[in-house]
Amino acid sequence: NILMVGPPGTGKSMIAKRIVTIMPPMDEEEAIETTKIHSAGGLINEQHAFIATRPFRSPHHTISDAGLLGGGTNPGPGEVSLANNGVLFLDELPEFRRSTLEVLRQPLEDNKVTISRAAGSVTFPARFMLVAAMNPCPCGFYGDTKRACKCSPPVIQRYRQRISGPLLDRIDLHVEVPLVEYKELSSKEVGESSADIRNRVIAAREIQAERFKKHRGVHTNSGMTPRLIKQHCELDAECNGYLEHAMNDLNFSARAHDRILKVARTLADLNAREKITGDDILGAIGYRSLDRNMWS
């Protein structure tokens, strides 16, 4: 799960839309499951009878709790389930109602949503990647070296506190997206293509598939239980020192501790490293930059 923070016009929405292009293709089981969910939501027609590409859902910030989770007299899937096996993008995150954001916590933890009615209950899968974007303050220019921020400290604090600590705790990657300088925009240097990145992601997924082949229901690092984390995220003295320092000095939660290890394991996989290195741990800690104690 990713939260991008930066002023307007820095490419946050563009990055979000590109994420599905670097994810591995859906396998047959995922495609069938995704198609079934969309069929239950009445979104299948003759032109789109089978969904073979990962879904990208981007609901407006005025969406209701039921629209996000699902509901109705005959319960249908909400956005969290329609994004199953794909990406749920929430732009302008603080503009969503606090209650709406809080209902995200359970599906982010359980990867499913249960809707109960008098006649019974229905459970829909909700294994999605949450990608969110927000400005650093209401005017958007806090921390900008070229444009002055017009927001007072209390206004900025109230704006940021719309994102609760427990929700922020469930977001693995906190990414600051600064304005792009003209020098970079005009550069002829070509960056890594989506296809190349996707190949690295696929290679890392293959490593994880091999790692968890004997563990039913676990396919990627994100699904590791505390026991599996201890088994597959062993740290040497240097790495352990970095993590201990972060836990003690930055007051990370136990959930953040486990997510740091999962991210570090994934960084190692992306670089085809068998063991987690100091760079992997420091990188994973760096991605927690917006946790509550650093959110001021």
N, C-alpha and C positions, 0 to 999 in steps of 0.2 A: 504494500500500500504506500502511496506517495502523496505528499503535500508539497506543492510548489508555491513559493512566496516571492512576489516581485511586483514592481510597478506596472502600470498598463503598457501594453505594446511590446513586451519582452519575449513573447512567443510561448507563453504558458499553454494556451489553448492548442496551438499548433503541435507542441510536444505531446500533449495528451492524446490528440488524434493519431499521432504516429506510433504510439505504444503498441497498438494491436498489430502493426506491420513488422515488429521485431519479435513478436511472440511466436512460438512454434505453431504450425498448422494443427487444427483440431484433428484428433483421431476419429475413427468411425463412431466409437461409443460416445464421445463428447458431442459430435455432430447430431447424433440421434437424440441425445438428452436435450440439447439446445433446441432442436426442432420441436420436440414434444412440449417444452415450456412455452415456446412462441405460439404453438397451436392452441394450448390452453388459454393463452391470452388473446386469441382471435386474430393473430398477426400473420397467419399463413394464408397464401393465396396461390393461384395457378402459376404466377410468375416466380414466386418464392416458396415453392413447396418443400424445399429441403435447404437447411441452413448449414453451409459448409465453412463459413468464415466466422471468426470470433466476433461476437457482438460488441458494439460500442454504444452505450446508452448515456445520454446527457440530459437529464431532466432539468426543467426550469426550477429556480429557487422557490417558486410559489407552490411546489408540489406538496400534497397532503401526506400525512403519515401512511394512510392506506395506499396512496399512489406509489409510495416508495416501497412499502413492505408487501402490499397485496391485500385484497379484501373483497367485499361485495357479498350479496346474498348467496350467490354461488361463487365461492372464493376463487379468484383468479390471481395470477402472479403479478407482483409489483416490479418496480424497476430493478431491485436487487436480484430478483430471480431472472428477469429478462436479460440481465448482464451476466448471468451464469456462464462460466468458461471464457469470459471476456472482461471488458473494462466498464466500470461505472464512473463517469466523469461528473464531478460536482464543481462547476465553475462558480466563482464568487462565494466561497464556502460560508463566510459569516452572514451572508444574506439569507441563508436558509433558517427557518424557525429552529430555535434551540431544541424543541421537543422532537422535531423531525430528524435532526442530527443524532439525538440520543438514541432513537430507535435503531440506528445503524450498528450500535455496539454489539448486540446479540448475534446478528448474522455474520459480522466480522469475526466473531469468536467461534460460532458453531457451524458456519458455512451452510446454513439452512434456515428456513422460516416456516413456522407452524401457525396456521390461521384456524382459530377455533370458532365454531358456530354451534347453534343448538342441535343441529342434525349430525354434528361430528366435527372432525378436524382434518385439515389438509396440510401436508408438508411439501414445500417446494425447495429444490436445491438453491443455494445462493453462494456458490464459490466464484467470487468475482475479485478483480483487482480494483481497489478503490484508488482513483486518481483525483485529487482535489487541487484547486488553485485559489489563491486569494491575494489581495493587495496587502502591503504591510500596515496600512492604516486607511481610514475612510477616503482621504484624498488621493492616496496611492503613492505618495512621494516621500514617505519617511525613509531616511537614510540615503536619499538621492543626493549626489554631490552637485548636480546641475540645476535641480528644481527644488524650490523651498517647500517644505511640508507646512500645511496650514492647520494641522491638528494639534490640539493641546495634549499633554501627557495623559490626563484622565480620559479623554475621548479615545485615544489610541488604546489605552488599557481596556476600556469597556468593549471596544470593537474586537480586540483579540480574545477577550474572555468569553465571547460567544462560542468559541471552540473549547469544550470542556477538557480538563486534564485526562479523564478516562478515555475519551475518543482519541485525543492526540497520542495517548499511550499505545493505541492500537495501530498507529501509522508508522511503518518501519523507516521510511526515507523522508527526511525533511530537507527539501532542496531550495536554496535561495537562487532566484533567477534574476540577475541584474540586467540593466540596460546594455545593449550591445553597442560597442563603440564603432564609429564610422570606419576606423582602420580595419576592424574585423569584417564589417559588412562589405567593404571594397576589396578585401583580400581575394586573391585567385586560388588560394590554398583550398583543396577539396577535403572535406572531412570524411569520416568513415560512413559508408552507405548503410541504409537500413538492412539491405541484404546481407552485408558482412556482419553486422551486429546480430542479425537473426541467426546466422550460422554459429556464432559464438554461444548464443543462448541455447540453441538446439544441442550443441556439444555438451554444455553444462547440464541440460536436462537429461541427456543420456548417461552422464556420470551419476546423477541422482537416481535415475531409474535402476541402475545397477546396484547402487548403495541400498536401496529400499526394496529390492525385489522379494525379499523374504518377509517384509512387513506389510501385511494386508491393509489396504486403505491409505497407505502413505506412499506418495509418488514423488514429492518434491521436498526441499528443505523446509518450506513454510508449514508443512504438515507434521514436523517432528514433535513428538511428545517430550516432556522433560527427561525421560529415560533415554530416548534416542539422542537428545542433545548431548547428554553426558557421554554417550557412546561414540558419537561422530564429530564432536566439537572439542576434542582434547586440546588444551593450551599448554605451551611451554611456559617457563618461568617469566620470560619477557612479556608474552601476551597476557598472562594472568596478572602481572603487575599493572599493565595498562588498564585492564578491565576493573581491577580492584580500586585503582585510583579514581576511575570514572564513577564507579558505584558510590564510593565514599564522599568524593568531593562534589559531584553533580547531583547526588540524591536520586539516581535512577531507580525506578520501581523494579520489582522482581519480573514483571512482564517485559519491561524494557531490557532487562538483563538477558532474557531468553531470546528476544528479537534481535539484539545485538549479535548474539552468537549465531543465529540463523543467517543474518546478513553477512557476517564474516565468513561463514562456511560457503555461502553463495559466491562471494567475491573470490574466494580461493578456487571454487569450481570454474568460474568464468575465465580464470587464468591457468586452468589445468594444474593446480597445485594440490598435492595430496594432503598437506598439512596447512593449517591456518597459520599465517605469519603475523608479525607485528603490524605490517601495513594493512592487512585485512581487518584486524581488530580496531586500529585507529580510524580506518575508513568507516567502519560500521558505527563507531562512537560518534564520528563527525556527522553522520546522518541523523543524529538525535538532537540537533542544534536548537530545535524549537520546543523542547520539553519545558514543562511549566516553570522550572527554576531559571531557565534561560530565556523566558518569554516576557521580558520586561524592558 
